[in-house]
Amino acid sequence: MRVDFKIAIILALAALPAGAALMVAPEYLHLSGIAVPLTFWSGIALTVILIVIAIIIALRAELESPRSVGRWGLKRMWPQYLMVFAGCLFFVGLVAFLQKNVEKPNGDNVHEIPKQSGPKPSASILPPSLLTLFMTDFKRRDGMIWEAVADVDLVREGKKTGSYRLFYKILNDFVANSKFMAIFVPEATEGSDVMSFLAENYQGYFTDIEKQHWAVAGSPGMSDAINTKDLPFSGRLYVYHEAPYSLERLAAYAKLFREHGATVQFRGPEYVVAVWQSMRAGDVKPLPVYTIVDGVPKETSPAH
């Protein structure tokens, strides 16, 4: 066999593995970015070029050789036929490879993205009212909750100009063996010194409720029952105020409450915004709506 025929056969046989090795180079070389398509198409180009060169060499050698035929009546061009067959085989494999990667998966291969549990962030959730937060905070605490109202005179510049209604509740915590208080101050009190009044008179609200409301609780295994009257005041006081106050003013009020034995935590318009943002992010569940009906807070819309 002529040397040029041998060269043509070697090139044809080397075309497929050389091109395939270059096409899969990103896998074993851990390439990324533009190198991935570059090596893939370079592998295809290398295979095509080697096959074309092999065909050219074989055709040239055939033209220079005597025009004899084999026992089957064909010219001695079997290397060319082999190279053409190898090229066709290569492109069939290439088409099958590309088809496999672009083919839509059937139902058995579809992996659905799991749905997120819990509420989704929403911009349509309305902000809760401060009254709603006052009524829904502390709901899950172990103990008893006594709710009451107090009508207080509204005084401006030393003169009585009307009255306003405070809502307050005493929360008895059996686990912590203590009690604390939460008070709601409506915005209508703006301009009066309501905070100073509360600091000086909040202790009387304990007395007013406990004159008529108390409970004795016990459970198996407890040596003594717990009377809500006997629970000590923890010193914690929560004041929900609809009117905005400056930080300096709140600091002065906090000092005044401390002088009367209470550590106060103020919850105002900023607290509403913070809870609203948590609701929109899905961290806080939607709350029922509370409004004033016949002078007392009532749930007017369930949580949804």
N, C-alpha and C positions, 0 to 999 in steps of 0.2 A: 504494500500500500504506500502510495506517495506520502511524503512528509507533510505536504500542505493539507491533504485529507486528514491526517492525524491531528494536525493543529486545529482544523475546523471542528473535529469531533471533540477534542479536549475543551475548546472554547464553549461549545454547545453544552457539554456536560457540566462545565463550571458555572455557566450563566445562572442556573436556577439556585444552587446553594449560595453563591456569592450575593445574588440579589436578595434572597430570603434572609441571610445573615445581616445584611444592612438594614432591611426593613424592620427586623425585631431588635435592632440595637438599643432602642430606648428602654426595653424591658430589662436587659442585663447590665446596661451602663447607667441606668437610673437617670436618663435624660428627661428634660422637661422643657416647656415653652416651645419656641420655634424649632428647636432641634428635633422634635418628634415628627412633624410633617416633613421636615427637610430630609431626614434619614429615610423615611418611608418612600418618598417619591424618588430619592436617589437610588434606592434599591431597585425600584422598577426600571429606572433609566439604565442602570448598570446591566440588568438582565437583557433588556432590549438591545443595547449596544453590543454586548458580547454575541448575542444570537445573530444580529445583522452582520457583524464582522465574520462570524463563522460561515454564514451563508455566502458572503462575498468571496471568501477564500475558497470555499468548496466549488462555487460556480466557476471561478477563474481556473482552478485546477482541472475541472471537467472540460472546459473549453480547450485547454492545452493538451488534453489526453486524446488518444485515438477514440473515435466514435464507435466503440464496440458495444455490444449488448450482452446481457447476461442470459442465463438459461431460461429465464421467464420472459425474455424479449424486452426488458427494460434497460435503459442506459444506466451506467454506473454512477448514479446520483443518490444512492441510499443515504449517504451522510446528510445531504440536503433535506431529504424526506424526514430523517430523524430529527434534524434541527427544527424544521417547521412543526413537526409533531410536538417537540418539547416546548416550543414557543406557544403553541395553542394550549398545551396543558398548563403552562404557566398562567396564561391569561384567564383560563377557565377557573383556576384556583384563586386568582386575584378577584374575579367577579364574585365568586362564592364567598370570599372573605369580606368584601365590602357589603354584599347583600346581608350577611349575618349581622353586621354592625349597624346597618341602617334600618333593618327590618323592624317593624313594630312588634313589640312583644304580645303574645297571646294572653288570654285571661289567666292561664296558669302561672305566667311569669310576672304578672303585674303585682307590685308591692305598693300598697296604698300607704300614703303618709299618715301616721297615726294622728288622730285629732287631739288637740290640746284639751286637757281636762281643766275644769274651772272656768270662771268667767273670763271673757276676752276684754282687752282694753277697748273702751268705747268713749267717743266724744259726745254721745247723746245723753249721758247720765247727768241729771240735774244736781246741783249742789244741795246737800241736806240743810235744813234749818238748824240753828243752834238749839232750838227747843227739842227737835228730834234727837239730837245727840245727847241732850240732857236726859231725855226719857229712855234712851236705849243703852247708854253707857252703864257698865256695872251689872248688866242683867244676869250674868252667869255666876256671880259671886255666891258662895255658899253662905246662906244666912237669911235674914229677914230684911225687907225694905218697907219702911213706913213713909208714906207720902202725905204732904200737907201743904196748905197755902197760908200766907200771912199778908194781911192788908196793912200797908205802912203809909203814913202821911208823907206827902210830897212837899218838901220845904225848899224854897228858893229865896235867898237873901234874907233868911230869918223869918219868912212868912209862909204859912201853909197855903199852898195853891191847889191842893187836891190830894189824891192818894193813888198808890200803885200796889199791885199785887205781886208778891214774890212766891215762887214755887220752890219748895225744898223737900229733901228726903233724907232720912237717916238710914244708913246701911249698916246692918249688924253682921259682922263677919265672925261666924262661929269657929272657923279654922284658925284665924289669927287671934281669936279671943279679944276682939276690940270692935269699936264702931267709929264711923266717920260720917261726914255730912257733905251733901252737894246742894248748892243753891243756884237758882236761875233768876237773873236780874234782867227784866225787859228793857228795851231801849228807851221807853218812855220816861225812865228815871234819869236820863242824861241831864246834867245841870244841877242835880241834887247831890249831896254828899252821902250817897247810899253806901259806899264802901266803908266809910268811917262808922256809919250806923251799924252795919253788919259786924264789923270788928268788935264793937262794944256790946252787941246784943245777941250774937249767934248762939251763945250758950243757953239762952232762954228758950230757944226752939227745941232743944233736947227735952227740957222740962215740960213744955207744952204738949209734946207728943206722948211722952212717957207717963203722963198723968192718966191717959186714957188707953194707950196702946202698949202692950208688952207681950212677950211670948216666952214660954219656958220650953226648951228643947232638950231632948236626950236621945240616946241610941244604945242598943245593946253593947255592953262592954264598958260604958262610961260609968264612973263611980258617982258623979254628981251631974244633975241636970243644969242647963245653962239658962239663966234668966237674962233677957236682953237689957233689963234695967241695970244689971250688975256689970255689964261689959264696960270696960274703961274706954274713954275717948282716946283715939290714937293720936290726936292732934292734927290729923289731915283734914283739910277743908278744900272743896272744889267749888269755885265760883264761875258760873257761866254768865258772861256779860255780853249783851248784844251791842252796847255802845262801845266804840273804839276808845282806847286809852293809850297815851304815850308810855314808853318804857320807863321813863322817869317817874311818871305818876303811879304806875303799877308797882314799881320798887318801893315807893313811899307807902302805898297801901299794904304791901307785904310786910314791911317793917311794923306797921300798926297792928296787923293781925298777930305777928309774933309777940308783941307786947301783951296781947290778950290770950296767949297760950295756944295759938293755932298756926300751923304751917300751911299757907294757902297756895293753891295752884289755880291760876287764872286761865280760863278757856274762852276766848273771844272769837272775832271774825277770822283771825289767822288760823285758829284751830279748825274752823269750818273748811277753809281752803285746803288744809293739810289732809283732812279726812276725805274731802272730795277728790283730791288727786289720787289717793289710795284706792278709792272706789273706781275711778276711771282706769287705773292700772290693773284692776282685778284683785288687789290685795285685801279689799274689804267688800263684803257682800252688800248688795243693795239693802237699804233700811226702809222701814215703814215711815209714813209721814204723819207727824203729829201737829195739830193746830189747837188753838184755844177755842173750846166750845162751852158755852154757858159758864165761862169763868175758870175752867180747868182744862188741862191738856187732855186731848182725846186723839186716839189713832183714827185718822180719816182716810188713809189709803194704805193697803198692805204692801209689803216689800215685793218688788217685781224686777 
